[in-house]
Structures are given as structure tokens and as C-alpha cells.
Amino acid sequence: MSVNPQLRSLDIDIPSKPDTLVRLSLLMADEDVNLQAIGALVEADMALAASVMKAVNSSLYGLKGRVQSVQQAVTYLGTREIAGITFEMGLRAAFPPAPELDPIWSRATRRGLLMGRLGQALGLDAWGAHSAGLFEECGKAVLFRHAPDHYRAMLRAAGNDAELCQLEHTGFGVSHDALGAALCESWGLGAAAVASVRHHVQAQADADLQAVPENRRSVLALSVLSGAMMNQPDMVDAVAAKLAPQADIDATLLLRSARRIEEQLQAATEHGR
């Protein structure tokens, strides 16, 4: 899928998809996903394999005992979460390391995990949801790479993402949500994931999904709910109740799934201490 020519005319570079992720996407697109093939792909890249093993053995996943191999990790976690870890590492590698980007990658990890597990629990597109969570803030990394000093000042000045988008429009003529959606398109993510990344800032501000067609709202709903789970846990009930009818999701099931996943991650964190 090609990137909007208007964005290209702004001379803001959209990084191309790493070769490893191209091959991983092809494997994930196969209806009969081959676990061994995915493990072998990750193992073929030493840096990627090391990153996957480090992530799998972190407290976030709460696995009992240390995982000793990529194949073992694939068996324990499943293809979606291993693919999510791999995509996150590939996304991070596409940009120069910088302290300002570290919080973005940390939030991406947790948000992708939350959205993927919510999608799985609700019988939705779990991989699309996981991917959207990983890519939600990647437009910030694009702008940081484009103008690090200028963008560093914007990050310091903005009180929230809505304010940051205004500063980005003034300074660059485009905001990170649009650039993030462009990166999703160029890397071949699905339409619902692209729509979620493009509209997440406004949707998270008011829990209104009307900007997105009805058949693409479910992933955006999971983005908004995950945002509440991460940043405003006392608002999760109210947010779930508002989102569910807009995305044609059962409100009770949505809230129950959110609570169960919160408990799982809390238990994982306590187990990892």
C-alpha cells in the first residue's frame, strides 16, 4: 500500500519495512501458521533473537522459569505475541536510539499486549489490534528522526497528545497520528489498524469512534480502552460502557475481558519480582 503523496511532499522520510519483518508478515499471512518457521526466522537474526528472549523473560509475561530458546518462547506465548515482540524490535531498530523514544517503545510493548489480548478474548482481529497498539505512537519517532532538536522541544512543551498534534501541525504541517498511519500503510498493516493509529488521539480524548467506519471501529475501541487501562484505571468502566455500543461489542464481555487481563498482568508483574 502506497503512502499518501502529500506526506511524501513534506520531505519527511517514512522508513521502509525491515527485511525480517517482510518475511515474518508473509508467514503470519498463511492460514496454517508454521510455529517452527517463525522461530527459525527469529533465530536467524542474532540481535532479534536476543531481544525476543529478553522480552519473553521479562516480568511482563510472568512465565514460570526462564525460557531457554526462541522455539520454547513461541510454544509458550504463541505466534501473535512472538510476532508482536519481533515487530516492536524491528520498529525500534528503524530509528536511531534516543532517550526521548524509550518511553514510546515501553508504552508500545504494553499497549500492543493489552490490545492483542483484548482482541483475542473478544474474538476480534487480535494480530491487527496488537499491531495497532505497537504502532500507535510511531509517528513521533518519525518526526524525531526528521528534526530531533525541534521535536525534542515539542515533546517538552506539550501537556498531552492533542496539544502535541497542534504543535506538530504548526511546525511540520502534519501530526504524528497521520505519519504513524502512513508508516502502517507502508509496512502493510491492515485497514482497521491503520484507522486506529490515524484516529487514536481524538478518540482517546472523547471515547468517540464516529470518525471511523463501523466495520473498522473495534480496533480503535480497544485502543481507547487500553489507553484508559494504562493511564486512567478508575475510568475503565465508564469508557468500556461508552465504547461498546459504538463498536458493536458486548459491554459486559468487554469489561470482563479488560479486568481479567489486568489481573493477569498484575500477577505476571508480581511473579517477576
N, C-alpha and C positions, 0 to 999 in steps of 0.2 A: 504494500500500500504506500503510495507516494505522500510526501509531506506537502502541506499547503504551500504553494509557490510564494504567497505573501510573506510567510515566515522566512523562506529562503532569501527573499529580497532584503531582509533586515540584516543579513550577514551575520546571523547568529548560528553557529555550527551545531547541527544535530549529529551526535556521534553514531557511527554505524554499529550494527549488532556484532558482538564478538563471534568468531567462528564457532567456538564451543557452544554458544547459545543457539546458533543456527542449527547445529546438529541435534542439540537437545530438543529444540522445538519440533523437529521432524519426528523424533522418537515419541514425543508426547502426543503428536497428532495421530499416531497409529492407534486404532481402536484396541488392539491387543498389545498394550504397552509391555515392553520387554524389560523386566527389572534388571537382569544381568547386563543388558546393553547400556542402560543408564548408568549403572555402577561402573562399567568399563570406561564409559565416556568421561566420567568424573575422574577416575583413577589415572587416565592418560595425561591429565594436566596436574603436575605435582603441586603447584600453588593452590589450585582449585580444590584438590583432594584434601590438602592440609586445612584449608578454610572450612570445608564441609565437616571434617572431623572435629575441628574446634567448635563449630556451631552446634553440632549434634551433642557434644559432650558438655555443653553449657547448661546452666540451671534452667534455662527457658524450656527445655524439653523434658527435664526431670526423669531421664531414663535410669533404671536401676543398674548400676555397674557401668564401667566405661565401655563404649563401643570401640572395637578394635580395628574395624575395616569399613570401607565405603559400602561394600555389599551388605554387611551386617546393618549398617545405618539405613540402607534402602529397605531392608526387610522389616526393621523396627518402625520406621516412620512412614514408609510408603512413598510412592513416586512423586506425589504432589509436593510434599514438604521438602523432599530432597531437591526437586526441581526448583522450588522456591528459594532454597538456600543457594543453589547454583546461580539462579538468575540474580539474586542480590549481590553475590560476589562479582558476577560479570558486569552488573550495573556500576558497582563501586569502582571496578578496575577501569571503566571507561572515562573516569575523571581523575584529575590529579589529587593526591591526598591533601587534605586541609582540615584543621581543627574545626572550622565552621561547618564542614559537611558531616562530621562524625555524628551529631545528633540526628541528622536526616536519615542516615543509614540505620541508626539504632531504632528510630521510630518505624522505619520501613520494615524491619525484621518483625517487630511485634504486631504492627498493623496487618502485614501480609498473613501472619499466622492466625490472627483473630478472624480476618475476613475469610480465609480459606476454610477454617474450621466451622465458622458460621454457615458458609455456603454448603459444606458437606452435611452439616446437621439438618439443613433445611431442604436438601435435595436439589440445590441450585448448582450453577456452574462454579464449582469450588476452585478450579485452576484459574478461571477468569477473575474470580474475586481475589484470590491470593496475589495474582499478578497486578491487579489494580492497586492493591494495598502497597505492594513493593514500589510501584512507580508513582504513587500519588504526589510525592514532593520532588521528583527527579528534575522537574523544570528549574528548580532552584539551583541544582548542580550545574545545569546547562548555562544559566546566567552567571553563576560564579566563575565558571571556566571562561566565559566570554569577557567579563570585566571584573576581576576579583576585587580590586580595591573599591570600585564604585559599589559593587553589590554587597561587600562586607559592611559598608556604611548603611546600606538599606536594611540589612538584617538587624543591625543595632537599633535603627530608628523605628522600625515597625513594631507595634504592640501586638499585632495578630496578623493572620494571613490575608485578611481583607484589606488591611492597611498596606501590607506589603505589595499586594497586587496593584494598588493605586500608585505606589511609588515606582513599581516596575513599568507600568504603562507610561508614566511621565518620563522615566529615564531611558526606556528602551523601546517603547511603542508596543510592547507585548508583555503579558504576565506569565508567571511560572506555570499556571494551570494549563494555558494554551500550549506552551512549549512542552510540558510533560505529555500532553495528549499527542503532540506531533512525534515525540520520541516513541510513544506506544505504537503509533501507526507505522513508523519506520521500522520498528522491531517486530511487527506482525502480531501484536496483541489483538484480541477480539474487540468487536464494536462496543459491547457493554462495558468492557474495561476502559476503553478509550473515553467513552462518555462519562464514566465515573471520574476519571482523572481530570477531564476538562471542566466538570461542573462541581467538583467536591468543595471548593472554597465557599461558594454561595449556599450550597445545600447544607453544609455543616453549620453555617451561620443561622439558618432558619428552619432546618429539617423539612424543607420544601423540595420535592423531586419533580415539580412540574416542567422544568426546563428540558427534561429527558423524555423521549417516547416511552410509553407504558411498558413495552416489551424489553426495555433496557434499564428499567429502574431498580431491579433487585440488587445489582452490584453496588449501585450508588447508595441504596438504603443500607447495605452492610458497611459501606464506608462511613456513613454518618453515625451509625450505631457504634462502630469501632472507635470512632473519634470520641464519642461520649464515654465509652468504657475506659479509654486511656486518659481522658482529661477531665471528665465530669461524671464520675461514677454515680453520684446521687441523682443524676438526671436520666439514667438509663431507662427506667420505667416509662417516664413521660415521652422520651424520644422514641422508644420502641412503639408505643401506642400511636404516635403521630405518623410514623413511617409505614407501619404495616398495611393500612388500607390503601396507601398510595402505590405500594409495590405489589399489592395482591398477595400478601404474606399473612399467614395466621398469626395474630398478635401474641397469643398465649405461647405458641411454639417458638416465636422469635425471642421473646423474653426468657423463656425457659432455657433455650439454647445458649443465650448470652450468659445467663447465670451459671450454667454448667461449665462453660468454657472458662469463665472467670475462676471458678473453683479449681478446675484442672491446672490452670497456670499458677494459681496461688500455691497449690500443692507441689507443683514442679519446682517453684522457687524455694519453698521450704525444704524440699528434698535435696536441693542443690547446695544448701548452706553447709 
